[in-house]
Amino acid sequence: MGARPHVVVAGAGPAGAALAYLLARRDFRVTLIERQTDFAREFRGEILMPSGIDALRQMGLGPAFDALPQARPQAIDFHVHGRFVQRFAFPDFMEDTPRMVSQPRMLEMLVAQGAACESFRFVRGGSVADLIEEGGRSVGVRLRGDAPEEIRADLVVGCDGRGSVVRRRAGLDEPRNPESFDVIWFKVPLPPQIEPGGAVQAFLRPGQLCLAFPTFDERLQVAWLIRKGSYGDLRERGTDAWLADIAVQTGPEIGAHLIRHRDALESPFVLDVVCYLLERWTAPGVLLIGDACHPMSPVGGQGLNIALRDALVAANHLVPVLEAGAAPDALDAACAAVQAERFPEVAEVERYQRMPPRVVFRTDWWVGAVLWLAAGLARLGFPRSRVRLPAITRTFLHGVTDVRLQV
Ligand SMILES: Cc1cc2nc3c(=O)[nH]c(=O)nc-3n(C[C@H](O)[C@H](O)[C@H](O)COP(=O)(O)OP(=O)(O)OC[C@H]3O[C@@H](n4cnc5c(N)ncnc54)[C@H](O)[C@@H]3O)c2cc1C
């Protein structure tokens, strides 16, 4: 019998680490290549939705996932003009609610599951620089370095994120439209008025939105949405000035806490938000999944979940073809089938992701009026008991399509 087919997976984010594990446990040879030596060096958000948790459970990783450091917020508190107006609890019937999970620990867990399989190789600190082309087909990757290593494979899966090298080298890059906002992220100690693992805090004012999440490590992760490109002005005004802006939005208590911990701001950084969807995710010998083909906005905490769901669907289509000997045409057809199955969900989720910023950055008088009205009605308890979860919430929590692991 010949050697088992070999798949190179570039990038060990959630998409790559999950797919590599799913293929390795079926005894296919898998080489997973990750440029970072430490997963903590790449901040990729910490919110996992029920759809992503379900994907991990389907992979048989429920217990390993539950054992990771995590916080389970049970509600979202809304504040308008710095005043608390209403708490929305996640419905009791939900088996899994969103969780704040340590991403470095989650990725280490996925890689460890892969490493338990004999056919799995992990190249930590290796950076994919190019594709090896033969006869119009990619047949492997070249790693960057003084003595560049070549790794040959039946298929290259680009899971190397929003700045994907595989995408570029496979000629799949496309022009895209910029988003309207960026996000400033930082962590501070948890303020005393927010309990560990307690409710997510959403602070709204016309034209502004700031979110604060109690994290798995009992800190407060703050995400402040700003107009795209406006960080230069903020930086010029200085950290004290923009912290004071956030303090106006969050109200006096949390505001004073943020200012008090000004020096303890952990890794504040500005996320240049991009959100788009490639028309083509495949080239001969190449498949892209995750952010490599659909970089996601942080709105609704979707990217990690969509990446895990991509991995499940990719495994469903690839395993039978790899099992049958990995004929190039059959592999390319399987890759096209992955795109065909995943495209509608990603398109729908990204459509929803674009909605909140459009409303948030409006400063028209009626936006202020609607916020006050909504706050007043919410205080009266209207009409919470009568409404179903709106479509946008259902989509963000559970996804759009039914994704089942079949292999
Ligand atoms: C600040 C921020 C906050 C976010 N918050 C959330 C959230 O709360 N919830 C949520 O669901 N989503 C969130 N997202 C989106 C989410 O992080 C991404 O959608 C998700 O990580 C995509 O997974 P991926 O595996 O496709 O790519 P990534 O997670 O980006 O992983 C790509 C991996 O490839 C590696 N890599 C890159 N280039 C190479 C190369 N040439 N060779 C080898 N390796 C390479 C990278 O080091 C990285 O580990 C956030 C994103 C950011 C940036």
The ligand as an SDF file (V2000), in Angstrom:
LIG
                    3D

 53 58  0  0  0  0  0  0  0  0999 V2000
   -8.6660   41.9110   18.1790 C   0  0  0  0  0  0  0  0  0  0  0  0
   -9.5810   40.8440   17.6720 C   0  0  0  0  0  0  0  0  0  0  0  0
  -10.6660   40.4680   18.4230 C   0  0  0  0  0  0  0  0  0  0  0  0
  -11.5160   39.4790   17.9510 C   0  0  0  0  0  0  0  0  0  0  0  0
  -12.5450   39.0530   18.7500 N   0  0  0  0  0  0  0  0  0  0  0  0
  -13.2170   37.9480   18.4000 C   0  0  0  0  0  0  0  0  0  0  0  0
  -14.0960   37.3210   19.3080 C   0  0  0  0  0  0  0  0  0  0  0  0
  -14.2420   37.7480   20.4580 O   0  0  0  0  0  0  0  0  0  0  0  0
  -14.7820   36.2220   18.8980 N   0  0  0  0  0  0  0  0  0  0  0  0
  -14.6150   35.7080   17.6440 C   0  0  0  0  0  0  0  0  0  0  0  0
  -15.2620   34.6990   17.3300 O   0  0  0  0  0  0  0  0  0  0  0  0
  -13.7590   36.2530   16.7670 N   0  0  0  0  0  0  0  0  0  0  0  0
  -13.0300   37.3420   17.1230 C   0  0  0  0  0  0  0  0  0  0  0  0
  -12.1250   37.8580   16.2650 N   0  0  0  0  0  0  0  0  0  0  0  0
  -11.9550   37.2450   14.9470 C   0  0  0  0  0  0  0  0  0  0  0  0
  -11.1710   35.9470   15.0780 C   0  0  0  0  0  0  0  0  0  0  0  0
   -9.9950   36.1460   15.8440 O   0  0  0  0  0  0  0  0  0  0  0  0
  -10.7930   35.4250   13.7190 C   0  0  0  0  0  0  0  0  0  0  0  0
  -11.8990   35.4790   12.8460 O   0  0  0  0  0  0  0  0  0  0  0  0
  -10.3270   33.9610   13.8620 C   0  0  0  0  0  0  0  0  0  0  0  0
   -9.2100   33.8850   14.7190 O   0  0  0  0  0  0  0  0  0  0  0  0
   -9.9940   33.3880   12.5020 C   0  0  0  0  0  0  0  0  0  0  0  0
   -9.3930   32.1290   12.6810 O   0  0  0  0  0  0  0  0  0  0  0  0
   -8.3670   31.5850   11.6190 P   0  0  0  0  0  0  0  0  0  0  0  0
   -7.8860   30.2870   12.1530 O   0  0  0  0  0  0  0  0  0  0  0  0
   -8.9720   31.6310   10.2720 O   0  0  0  0  0  0  0  0  0  0  0  0
   -7.1950   32.6640   11.5770 O   0  0  0  0  0  0  0  0  0  0  0  0
   -6.2540   33.2060   12.7400 P   0  0  0  0  0  0  0  0  0  0  0  0
   -6.8430   33.0070   14.0650 O   0  0  0  0  0  0  0  0  0  0  0  0
   -5.8730   34.5710   12.3270 O   0  0  0  0  0  0  0  0  0  0  0  0
   -4.9890   32.2460   12.6630 O   0  0  0  0  0  0  0  0  0  0  0  0
   -4.0690   32.3370   11.6190 C   0  0  0  0  0  0  0  0  0  0  0  0
   -2.7750   31.7250   12.1240 C   0  0  0  0  0  0  0  0  0  0  0  0
   -1.8640   31.6440   11.0380 O   0  0  0  0  0  0  0  0  0  0  0  0
   -0.5810   32.0180   11.4690 C   0  0  0  0  0  0  0  0  0  0  0  0
    0.1220   32.4880   10.2770 N   0  0  0  0  0  0  0  0  0  0  0  0
   -0.0660   33.6220    9.5800 C   0  0  0  0  0  0  0  0  0  0  0  0
    0.7530   33.6980    8.5340 N   0  0  0  0  0  0  0  0  0  0  0  0
    1.4930   32.5630    8.5600 C   0  0  0  0  0  0  0  0  0  0  0  0
    2.5140   32.0470    7.7280 C   0  0  0  0  0  0  0  0  0  0  0  0
    2.9560   32.7010    6.6480 N   0  0  0  0  0  0  0  0  0  0  0  0
    3.0600   30.8560    8.0390 N   0  0  0  0  0  0  0  0  0  0  0  0
    2.6330   30.1530    9.1310 C   0  0  0  0  0  0  0  0  0  0  0  0
    1.6690   30.6060    9.9550 N   0  0  0  0  0  0  0  0  0  0  0  0
    1.0990   31.7800    9.6670 C   0  0  0  0  0  0  0  0  0  0  0  0
   -0.8500   33.1200   12.4760 C   0  0  0  0  0  0  0  0  0  0  0  0
    0.2460   33.2670   13.3590 O   0  0  0  0  0  0  0  0  0  0  0  0
   -2.0930   32.5860   13.1710 C   0  0  0  0  0  0  0  0  0  0  0  0
   -1.7900   31.7880   14.2850 O   0  0  0  0  0  0  0  0  0  0  0  0
  -11.2810   38.8700   16.7010 C   0  0  0  0  0  0  0  0  0  0  0  0
  -10.2030   39.2550   15.9370 C   0  0  0  0  0  0  0  0  0  0  0  0
   -9.3300   40.2270   16.4230 C   0  0  0  0  0  0  0  0  0  0  0  0
   -8.1280   40.5950   15.5940 C   0  0  0  0  0  0  0  0  0  0  0  0
  1  2  1  0
  2  3  1  0
  2 52  2  0
  3  4  2  0
  4  5  1  0
  4 50  1  0
  5  6  2  0
  6  7  1  0
  6 13  1  0
  7  8  2  0
  7  9  1  0
  9 10  1  0
 10 11  2  0
 10 12  1  0
 12 13  2  0
 13 14  1  0
 14 15  1  0
 14 50  1  0
 15 16  1  0
 16 17  1  0
 16 18  1  0
 18 19  1  0
 18 20  1  0
 20 21  1  0
 20 22  1  0
 22 23  1  0
 23 24  1  0
 24 25  2  0
 24 26  1  0
 24 27  1  0
 27 28  1  0
 28 29  2  0
 28 30  1  0
 28 31  1  0
 31 32  1  0
 32 33  1  0
 33 34  1  0
 33 48  1  0
 34 35  1  0
 35 36  1  0
 35 46  1  0
 36 37  1  0
 36 45  1  0
 37 38  2  0
 38 39  1  0
 39 40  1  0
 39 45  2  0
 40 41  1  0
 40 42  2  0
 42 43  1  0
 43 44  2  0
 44 45  1  0
 46 47  1  0
 46 48  1  0
 48 49  1  0
 50 51  2  0
 51 52  1  0
 52 53  1  0
M  END
$$$$
